[in-house]
Amino acid sequence: MNSKTAYSNEKVSGFKGCNELLDAAAQSVRENPQGSVSLPWSVGSLGVESKILVSLANRYGALGVASKGEGAQRKFKFYFSRESTGSWFTEVWPMWKVALSFVALLFFSVGFYQMKTGAGCFIVGVLLLLAFGPRAIAAHRNSAVAGKLSGYNYARETFPMLVAGAVIGIVMLEWAYVLPWNAGKAVEGASGVAGLLLMPYGFGAFLGHLANAAITPAVFAVGSVFIYQAVAVNMMVGWLQAADRDGFIFAHPEAGTWFHKLMVTGSNPYAGLFRLAFLVTAVGGMAMPLLK
């Protein structure tokens, strides 16, 4: 057993690598591409595009799977690469988890910046980089495959938020460098947020905060889905070319799928505009603390 296999099969928080499930599905596709192939964490049989993605995931290690429990109680976790199965830093998160983490850390980022406390900016910057940095790097190539094949809806569309979270983490560390430390203000700000749970402004205001807390992640999630439609074109094209080169395309993918769109239209006219706008925003944000 090589080191990669040993690592993928080690237990992590009760979960144990089970990439053999993916291997079996890929083998079934190879033996009978037109036959019914399913994955234990998915409902129904796989479509043409998913069968192609399973073959790609198996060939290039673009998905890792771990599980715990048996039967109906069995739970799965997914990772952006087979080699990193079991690593929290490359675990595929569902959309709600990415959106909530992003909004919560963004909230503290804005608050600590407005309070001009370098200590707070440093803490939230480190948390942002830990939560989103390695995950964004791993998803940069494999989210098209791992996100689609995971058991989570819109998991691959979280990629823009992962990148944005990592970029904001770098910006916060830059602000921590140029702002006064003011550790006391950071503690004061964190305790003030915790004090909201005591409802000092009344129950109605508390419900208003809860409504904002629910709506804001939903807005960012929807935005991330739309942005992904443009920024992920090159990623999809690369995998489509790999599938064609390796002979994994055995039939025309279903209408509406990414591979079908690229085969028919060949490109997304808005992709370049989105990428340019995101690049300008990211570079401008990172440069602001240094120009202070």
Secondary structure, DSSP 8 states (H G I E B T S, - for coil): --HHHHHHTSEETTEEE-THHHHHHHHHHHH-TTS----TTSSS---HHHHHHHHHHHHHT--EEEEES-GGG-EEEEESSSTTTT-GGGB---HHHHHHHHHHHHHHHHHHHHTT-HHHHHHHHHHHHHHHHHHHHHHHHHIIIIIHHSSSTTSGGGHHHHHHHHHHHHHHHHHHHHS---HHHHHHHHHHHHHGGG-TT-HHHHHHHHHHHHHHHHHHHHHHHHHHHHHTHHHHHHHHHHHHHTT---S---TTSHHHHHHHH-S-TTHHHHHHHHHHHHHHHHHHHHT-
